Amino acid sequence: MKYFLTITWTAAMAAMLVGCKPTMPEANRENCQPATVVQLDRSIRSEFVDKCLRG
């Protein structure tokens, strides 16, 4: 029983962490403003700025 609870708890924690990936907003004139870019998560900020510069 203890083994089952450990696996269930681990699976639940993994599912919650996987679902926490930040979403990238659309690269448009309004979203590419510096004040908006600063509010983005660091993990997607660089990629988003590249999209703004290309667009």
Biopython code that builds the backbone (N, CA, C, O; Angstrom):
import numpy as np
from Bio.PDB.StructureBuilder import StructureBuilder

atoms = [
    (1, "MET", "N", (0.827, -1.190, 0.000)),
    (1, "MET", "CA", (0.000, 0.000, 0.000)),
    (1, "MET", "C", (0.875, 1.259, 0.000)),
    (1, "MET", "O", (0.591, 2.217, -0.719)),
    (2, "LYS", "N", (1.934, 1.249, 0.807)),
    (2, "LYS", "CA", (2.811, 2.406, 0.883)),
    (2, "LYS", "C", (3.470, 2.667, -0.472)),
    (2, "LYS", "O", (3.636, 3.822, -0.865)),
    (3, "TYR", "N", (3.843, 1.613, -1.184)),
    (3, "TYR", "CA", (4.456, 1.731, -2.505)),
    (3, "TYR", "C", (3.474, 2.370, -3.484)),
    (3, "TYR", "O", (3.864, 3.227, -4.277)),
    (4, "PHE", "N", (2.213, 1.966, -3.438)),
    (4, "PHE", "CA", (1.175, 2.511, -4.314)),
    (4, "PHE", "C", (0.977, 4.002, -4.061)),
    (4, "PHE", "O", (0.858, 4.774, -5.012)),
    (5, "LEU", "N", (0.940, 4.416, -2.806)),
    (5, "LEU", "CA", (0.767, 5.824, -2.472)),
    (5, "LEU", "C", (1.958, 6.663, -2.935)),
    (5, "LEU", "O", (1.789, 7.794, -3.392)),
    (6, "THR", "N", (3.152, 6.108, -2.815)),
    (6, "THR", "CA", (4.349, 6.822, -3.254)),
    (6, "THR", "C", (4.316, 7.047, -4.759)),
    (6, "THR", "O", (4.620, 8.141, -5.234)),
    (7, "ILE", "N", (3.951, 6.022, -5.503)),
    (7, "ILE", "CA", (3.878, 6.149, -6.967)),
    (7, "ILE", "C", (2.769, 7.115, -7.361)),
    (7, "ILE", "O", (2.954, 7.925, -8.270)),
    (8, "THR", "N", (1.638, 7.047, -6.706)),
    (8, "THR", "CA", (0.526, 7.944, -7.017)),
    (8, "THR", "C", (0.913, 9.393, -6.735)),
    (8, "THR", "O", (0.634, 10.278, -7.544)),
    (9, "TRP", "N", (1.544, 9.637, -5.610)),
    (9, "TRP", "CA", (1.967, 10.989, -5.257)),
    (9, "TRP", "C", (3.002, 11.509, -6.250)),
    (9, "TRP", "O", (2.926, 12.665, -6.666)),
    (10, "THR", "N", (3.955, 10.687, -6.631)),
    (10, "THR", "CA", (4.985, 11.090, -7.589)),
    (10, "THR", "C", (4.378, 11.404, -8.946)),
    (10, "THR", "O", (4.759, 12.387, -9.582)),
    (11, "ALA", "N", (3.445, 10.586, -9.394)),
    (11, "ALA", "CA", (2.783, 10.826, -10.677)),
    (11, "ALA", "C", (1.973, 12.122, -10.648)),
    (11, "ALA", "O", (1.964, 12.869, -11.627)),
    (12, "ALA", "N", (1.309, 12.387, -9.561)),
    (12, "ALA", "CA", (0.522, 13.612, -9.439)),
    (12, "ALA", "C", (1.427, 14.847, -9.471)),
    (12, "ALA", "O", (1.101, 15.830, -10.136)),
    (13, "MET", "N", (2.539, 14.807, -8.772)),
    (13, "MET", "CA", (3.471, 15.931, -8.767)),
    (13, "MET", "C", (4.070, 16.153, -10.157)),
    (13, "MET", "O", (4.206, 17.296, -10.595)),
    (14, "ALA", "N", (4.425, 15.085, -10.846)),
    (14, "ALA", "CA", (4.979, 15.205, -12.196)),
    (14, "ALA", "C", (3.953, 15.804, -13.148)),
    (14, "ALA", "O", (4.304, 16.632, -13.989)),
    (15, "ALA", "N", (2.703, 15.402, -13.032)),
    (15, "ALA", "CA", (1.652, 15.936, -13.897)),
    (15, "ALA", "C", (1.457, 17.429, -13.659)),
    (15, "ALA", "O", (1.234, 18.181, -14.608)),
    (16, "MET", "N", (1.537, 17.861, -12.421)),
    (16, "MET", "CA", (1.366, 19.281, -12.123)),
    (16, "MET", "C", (2.538, 20.100, -12.663)),
    (16, "MET", "O", (2.336, 21.201, -13.175)),
    (17, "LEU", "N", (3.746, 19.582, -12.558)),
    (17, "LEU", "CA", (4.913, 20.317, -13.035)),
    (17, "LEU", "C", (4.954, 20.397, -14.552)),
    (17, "LEU", "O", (5.365, 21.418, -15.104)),
    (18, "VAL", "N", (4.542, 19.354, -15.224)),
    (18, "VAL", "CA", (4.545, 19.353, -16.682)),
    (18, "VAL", "C", (3.529, 20.346, -17.212)),
    (18, "VAL", "O", (3.767, 20.961, -18.251)),
    (19, "GLY", "N", (2.432, 20.519, -16.549)),
    (19, "GLY", "CA", (1.389, 21.424, -16.998)),
    (19, "GLY", "C", (1.676, 22.885, -16.736)),
    (19, "GLY", "O", (0.831, 23.726, -17.044)),
    (20, "CYS", "N", (2.820, 23.229, -16.185)),
    (20, "CYS", "CA", (3.123, 24.609, -15.811)),
    (20, "CYS", "C", (3.962, 25.357, -16.833)),
    (20, "CYS", "O", (4.508, 26.413, -16.511)),
    (21, "LYS", "N", (4.083, 24.854, -18.034)),
    (21, "LYS", "CA", (4.890, 25.526, -19.042)),
    (21, "LYS", "C", (4.196, 26.816, -19.473)),
    (21, "LYS", "O", (3.021, 26.792, -19.842)),
    (22, "PRO", "N", (4.906, 27.934, -19.431)),
    (22, "PRO", "CA", (4.289, 29.197, -19.824)),
    (22, "PRO", "C", (3.976, 29.222, -21.314)),
    (22, "PRO", "O", (4.706, 28.643, -22.118)),
    (23, "THR", "N", (2.899, 29.889, -21.674)),
    (23, "THR", "CA", (2.519, 29.982, -23.073)),
    (23, "THR", "C", (3.079, 31.263, -23.673)),
    (23, "THR", "O", (3.195, 32.285, -22.997)),
    (24, "MET", "N", (3.421, 31.191, -24.943)),
    (24, "MET", "CA", (3.981, 32.342, -25.622)),
    (24, "MET", "C", (2.861, 33.160, -26.254)),
    (24, "MET", "O", (2.050, 32.620, -27.006)),
    (25, "PRO", "N", (2.807, 34.455, -25.958)),
    (25, "PRO", "CA", (1.780, 35.299, -26.569)),
    (25, "PRO", "C", (2.086, 35.532, -28.050)),
    (25, "PRO", "O", (3.189, 35.257, -28.523)),
    (26, "GLU", "N", (1.112, 36.033, -28.749)),
    (26, "GLU", "CA", (1.284, 36.363, -30.162)),
    (26, "GLU", "C", (2.235, 37.558, -30.280)),
    (26, "GLU", "O", (2.142, 38.515, -29.512)),
    (27, "ALA", "N", (3.144, 37.490, -31.245)),
    (27, "ALA", "CA", (4.093, 38.581, -31.459)),
    (27, "ALA", "C", (3.431, 39.652, -32.322)),
    (27, "ALA", "O", (3.408, 39.546, -33.548)),
    (28, "ASN", "N", (2.900, 40.670, -31.681)),
    (28, "ASN", "CA", (2.310, 41.793, -32.405)),
    (28, "ASN", "C", (2.835, 43.094, -31.805)),
    (28, "ASN", "O", (3.603, 43.074, -30.843)),
    (29, "ARG", "N", (2.427, 44.201, -32.365)),
    (29, "ARG", "CA", (2.956, 45.508, -31.944)),
    (29, "ARG", "C", (2.716, 45.771, -30.454)),
    (29, "ARG", "O", (3.595, 46.279, -29.759)),
    (30, "GLU", "N", (1.546, 45.429, -29.980)),
    (30, "GLU", "CA", (1.213, 45.676, -28.572)),
    (30, "GLU", "C", (2.014, 44.778, -27.632)),
    (30, "GLU", "O", (2.516, 45.251, -26.612)),
    (31, "ASN", "N", (2.142, 43.492, -27.957)),
    (31, "ASN", "CA", (2.844, 42.545, -27.088)),
    (31, "ASN", "C", (4.359, 42.703, -27.134)),
    (31, "ASN", "O", (5.043, 42.257, -26.213)),
    (32, "CYS", "N", (4.899, 43.319, -28.167)),
    (32, "CYS", "CA", (6.349, 43.469, -28.297)),
    (32, "CYS", "C", (6.887, 44.721, -27.595)),
    (32, "CYS", "O", (8.072, 45.028, -27.731)),
    (33, "GLN", "N", (6.067, 45.437, -26.864)),
    (33, "GLN", "CA", (6.516, 46.601, -26.111)),
    (33, "GLN", "C", (7.406, 46.135, -24.951)),
    (33, "GLN", "O", (7.138, 45.090, -24.357)),
    (34, "PRO", "N", (8.453, 46.888, -24.622)),
    (34, "PRO", "CA", (9.368, 46.480, -23.548)),
    (34, "PRO", "C", (8.677, 46.177, -22.217)),
    (34, "PRO", "O", (9.075, 45.246, -21.516)),
    (35, "ALA", "N", (7.662, 46.940, -21.868)),
    (35, "ALA", "CA", (6.975, 46.712, -20.591)),
    (35, "ALA", "C", (6.277, 45.348, -20.575)),
    (35, "ALA", "O", (6.196, 44.702, -19.531)),
    (36, "THR", "N", (5.787, 44.924, -21.711)),
    (36, "THR", "CA", (5.120, 43.617, -21.798)),
    (36, "THR", "C", (6.137, 42.490, -21.809)),
    (36, "THR", "O", (5.931, 41.457, -21.171)),
    (37, "VAL", "N", (7.234, 42.683, -22.531)),
    (37, "VAL", "CA", (8.270, 41.649, -22.636)),
    (37, "VAL", "C", (8.889, 41.361, -21.273)),
    (37, "VAL", "O", (9.196, 40.208, -20.969)),
    (38, "VAL", "N", (9.075, 42.379, -20.454)),
    (38, "VAL", "CA", (9.677, 42.200, -19.129)),
    (38, "VAL", "C", (8.816, 41.298, -18.250)),
    (38, "VAL", "O", (9.342, 40.599, -17.383)),
    (39, "GLN", "N", (7.520, 41.303, -18.460)),
    (39, "GLN", "CA", (6.610, 40.502, -17.635)),
    (39, "GLN", "C", (6.601, 39.027, -18.019)),
    (39, "GLN", "O", (6.053, 38.210, -17.279)),
    (40, "LEU", "N", (7.187, 38.668, -19.147)),
    (40, "LEU", "CA", (7.197, 37.272, -19.583)),
    (40, "LEU", "C", (8.149, 36.437, -18.740)),
    (40, "LEU", "O", (9.098, 36.954, -18.150)),
    (41, "ASP", "N", (7.880, 35.146, -18.694)),
    (41, "ASP", "CA", (8.756, 34.209, -17.999)),
    (41, "ASP", "C", (10.106, 34.158, -18.719)),
    (41, "ASP", "O", (10.158, 34.219, -19.947)),
    (42, "ARG", "N", (11.176, 34.048, -17.970)),
    (42, "ARG", "CA", (12.518, 34.027, -18.567)),
    (42, "ARG", "C", (12.712, 32.901, -19.565)),
    (42, "ARG", "O", (13.487, 33.040, -20.512)),
    (43, "SER", "N", (12.023, 31.790, -19.368)),
    (43, "SER", "CA", (12.220, 30.630, -20.242)),
    (43, "SER", "C", (11.721, 30.876, -21.660)),
    (43, "SER", "O", (12.168, 30.199, -22.586)),
    (44, "ILE", "N", (10.809, 31.825, -21.859)),
    (44, "ILE", "CA", (10.294, 32.091, -23.200)),
    (44, "ILE", "C", (10.630, 33.496, -23.696)),
    (44, "ILE", "O", (10.365, 33.817, -24.855)),
    (45, "ARG", "N", (11.201, 34.328, -22.848)),
    (45, "ARG", "CA", (11.450, 35.727, -23.205)),
    (45, "ARG", "C", (12.367, 35.866, -24.427)),
    (45, "ARG", "O", (12.065, 36.637, -25.338)),
    (46, "SER", "N", (13.471, 35.134, -24.452)),
    (46, "SER", "CA", (14.423, 35.240, -25.549)),
    (46, "SER", "C", (13.795, 34.843, -26.882)),
    (46, "SER", "O", (13.965, 35.536, -27.885)),
    (47, "GLU", "N", (13.083, 33.748, -26.887)),
    (47, "GLU", "CA", (12.422, 33.284, -28.109)),
    (47, "GLU", "C", (11.371, 34.279, -28.576)),
    (47, "GLU", "O", (11.224, 34.512, -29.775)),
    (48, "PHE", "N", (10.648, 34.859, -27.645)),
    (48, "PHE", "CA", (9.609, 35.834, -27.981)),
    (48, "PHE", "C", (10.219, 37.102, -28.581)),
    (48, "PHE", "O", (9.692, 37.636, -29.557)),
    (49, "VAL", "N", (11.321, 37.588, -28.009)),
    (49, "VAL", "CA", (11.974, 38.778, -28.539)),
    (49, "VAL", "C", (12.476, 38.514, -29.961)),
    (49, "VAL", "O", (12.397, 39.393, -30.819)),
    (50, "ASP", "N", (12.985, 37.322, -30.209)),
    (50, "ASP", "CA", (13.412, 36.971, -31.569)),
    (50, "ASP", "C", (12.228, 37.052, -32.541)),
    (50, "ASP", "O", (12.377, 37.550, -33.657)),
    (51, "LYS", "N", (11.079, 36.575, -32.132)),
    (51, "LYS", "CA", (9.896, 36.654, -32.982)),
    (51, "LYS", "C", (9.490, 38.103, -33.225)),
    (51, "LYS", "O", (9.078, 38.456, -34.330)),
    (52, "CYS", "N", (9.604, 38.937, -32.206)),
    (52, "CYS", "CA", (9.252, 40.351, -32.363)),
    (52, "CYS", "C", (10.202, 41.031, -33.350)),
    (52, "CYS", "O", (9.766, 41.844, -34.165)),
    (53, "LEU", "N", (11.476, 40.710, -33.287)),
    (53, "LEU", "CA", (12.446, 41.345, -34.186)),
    (53, "LEU", "C", (12.262, 40.893, -35.626)),
    (53, "LEU", "O", (12.485, 41.674, -36.551)),
    (54, "ARG", "N", (11.862, 39.654, -35.829)),
    (54, "ARG", "CA", (11.636, 39.137, -37.189)),
    (54, "ARG", "C", (10.352, 39.677, -37.808)),
    (54, "ARG", "O", (10.269, 39.873, -39.021)),
    (55, "GLY", "N", (9.361, 39.913, -36.971)),
    (55, "GLY", "CA", (8.028, 40.267, -37.455)),
    (55, "GLY", "C", (7.893, 41.678, -37.755)),
    (55, "GLY", "O", (6.823, 42.121, -38.173)),
]
sb = StructureBuilder()
sb.init_structure("model")
sb.init_model(0)
sb.init_chain("A")
sb.init_seg("    ")
for serial, (resi, resn, name, xyz) in enumerate(atoms, 1):
    if name == "N":
        sb.init_residue(resn, " ", resi, " ")
    sb.init_atom(name, np.array(xyz, "f"), 0.0, 1.0, " ", f" {name:<3s}", serial, name[0])
structure = sb.get_structure()
